[in-house]
Amino acid sequence: MNRPHLSCALFAALALPGFGLTADGPAAPATPVVHKPVLQLDTSPVSDGKSGLVTSYADVVEPAERAVVSIESTKTVRQHVAVNPMLRQFFGDVPDEEAKETGLGSGVIVAPDGFILTNNHVVEGFETFKVTLKDGRDFPAKVIGADPKTDIAVIKIEAAELPVLTLADSDKLRVGDIVFAVGNPLAVGETVTMGIVSAKGRQVGILENGYESFIQTDAAINLGNSGGALLDARGRLVGINSALVSPSRGSIGIGFAVPVNLAASIMTSLIETGTVKRGYLGVGTASLTPDVAEGLGLPRNATGAIIVDVAPDSPAFKAGLLRSDVILDINDKPAATNDDVHFMIGQMLPGAKISLKVIRDSADGSPKTLAISVTLGSLVDDRNELLKGVDAVRLTDEFRRKLDLDSNVDGLVVTSVAKDSPYVDKLDVNMVIAEIDRARVADLTSARKQLTAGHHHVLFVYDHGSQAFVALYVRSE
């Protein structure tokens, strides 16, 4: 007969600390050593009993939908026509065929006279644009300006009294806030999805050498949503939907939006000047690692950006910043990583006077905290130009991981090569230049000096998993 296993339960209880068994029966309970956990309690109910049940966000979403548009971008491409070699000798080469290539994205009307915020990648490389409103009206559009480094663009349609979205203060967003993504995904028509703010200040390497501080959301963002609106629960614009991370190119709940505070400042600069002016400090930095922090006499968990290079005659040089200084904060805002310094300085205007909190290792080995004031210069587009049409930056740990390089590899990584560059057949994006004429490459400034014009040079490079020598003649401009 099956009997309940109460005896097992009883024995287990008696075998616990504080209990004992003797031949004569149970012993007196021993006094246990108890360490009581300190618990943080909130005994209030999740609801105060007064809040009404939210059954719809239609009153919030419907007005906002009217200010979100679809953008169809078009360009002409040439397609090579393959011809049988036997026929070519009779008919000669066949001209390339022309075809139309289209792209689809979204945008947000932010001014009643037709200014529209969208993504740079929605308009980049395209020639003509058609904007379709929620009410079905179509308008041709022109590009006012674009900024690839933040993935923001401004386009304009000729119309009046258009519906607009109110801009919120995206700095006040909190993780957990409800948000809505509005756009035209996969050309199915205007669509609204709902989620929360999953994270803020995301830097995920989507923009090559760009300025990233994305809002992350699990509101579904798909292809075609780019440039559309991210709304808060009051229907205000808090971000411009920009990208998603997915192995299938479909939404898996990891989407990113450019904060509207950043987008609005870029938009203002593009409308007023046609360009984006950015501050320039003149330092190369790397995120502080535990080993380096310990070597500088700091706690291993210390955060900051250590200066690895100071450009001659730069604002940083004039202010007295030194290699191995650790930047802790900028204008009283923490700069926990190299990316933080890059982003924060890039959002400031030339001429701005900023305050840096810096740790410096003194001669006696004791680190000292300094407050250093710097007046920013102006960042120009060719600041990273190594050769005509070739941009490069210092190889960082992030690039090493991306390119699967050993930690002992050092030098410059090529970030862009213009199609009209005289070196387009020699250098390629993601190529790492480790040596020039058998001399190690330390930084961009010294590399420029090594590549003297009117001379032949030999570069030792890492290129797509292999090592090679590249012979290069630097032209006199």
C-alpha positions, 0 to 999 in steps of 0.5 A: 500500500502506498503511504504518504511520504510524511516521514521523509518530510518529518526527518528532513525537518528534524535534520535542520539546524536547531533540531536533534535526535537522540536514542531517547527521543528528540533532544531539546532544540538548539539555539540557531544563529539567525542573520535576519535580512534587512528588507525594503518594504512598500506595503501600499497597494499598486493602485490607489483605488481612484485611478480610472481604467485606461481602455484607449489611447486613441485621443492621444494618438489620433491628433499625432498621426496627422503630423506623421508622413510617408516619404518616397525617395527615388534615384536613377541607377545605371545597370550594366547589360551583359552581352555575349562576347560573340555578339559584341564583335558585331554590335559593339558594347551595349549602353547601360540601362537606366532604372528607377530605384525607390526607398520608403521612410517616414517623417514628422511635420514640426512646423506648419509651413512644411518643415519635416524631420526625418533620418539622413538614411531616408534621403541620402543618395536619392534625387527626388522625394514625394511626401504623402500626408495622412489625408492622402495629399502628395507634395514634392519635397526638397532636402534642406540639410542632412547630418550623417553623424546623427542620422538626422535630415530636414526636408521641406514641402510647400504647404501651409497650416499643416498639423504639427507635433509638439516637442517634449523634453527628451532629457526628462524621459524615464526608463519604463515610460510608455511610448508609441512608434508611428510610421509607415512600416513595410509600406503597409500604411501608417501604423502605431505600435506601443511599448516602453522606454527600454533604455536611454543613452544607448551607443551601439555603433550604428553610426560610423564615427557618429554621435549616438545617444539613442532612446531604446524601445520595445515598441515595434519598429520595422523597415519604413518606420525610419524617420517616424515619430516616437511619442510619449503618453501625452502625444508629444514628440520625444524621438525620431525612430532611426534603427532596429537590431534584428537577425531577421530585419524584422522587429524583435523589440529592440528599436532605437530613436534619436532623442528629440532634443538632439534632433531639434538642435541639429534641425535648427542648425541645418535650417539656419546655416545648412551645416552643423557646427560642432565643438572641438576639444582636440584630444584622443581618448579611451575608456578607462579600464580597471587595470589602467585605473589601478595603475593610476591609483584609482579604484578599479571600478572608476569610470572616465575617459583617459586622454591618449593624445593631445593635438598640437595647438588644439583647445585642449593643448592650450588649456594644459590637458596632458596625456594620461589625464582622466576626464571624469565629467564635463560641465558637471555631467559624468563622462563615464566612457570615451563615447560620452566625451565624443558625444558631449563635446560634439553637441556643444557649439564652437566658442563654448567655455566648458569645465572639465573635472580631471584626475592627474597622476602627479610626480609623487604618484598620488592622483589629484583632482583638477578643474580645467576650463577650456574654450572649444574650437570648431570641428571641421569635416576634414579633421579625420582626413589622413589623405585626400578623400581618406578618413581614419581614426585611432584603432580602439578596442571597439574596432578591434572587436569589430574587426576581430584583431588581436589586442597587440595590433595598433595603428589607424583604421580607415573609416571612409574612402571617397569614390573620387579619392586618388587612393581609392584603389589602394585603401579600403574601409576597415583597413588598419594601417599599422606601419608607414615606411617600417615606422609604427603609426602612433596617431593621426597627426604623426601619420600625416607627417610620415606620408610626405607629398611627392614621395613613395611610401610602403604601408603595412596593413591588416586587411580583412583578416590578412596582412599585406604591404601597400605601396603608395605614392602621395600626390602633391595637392 
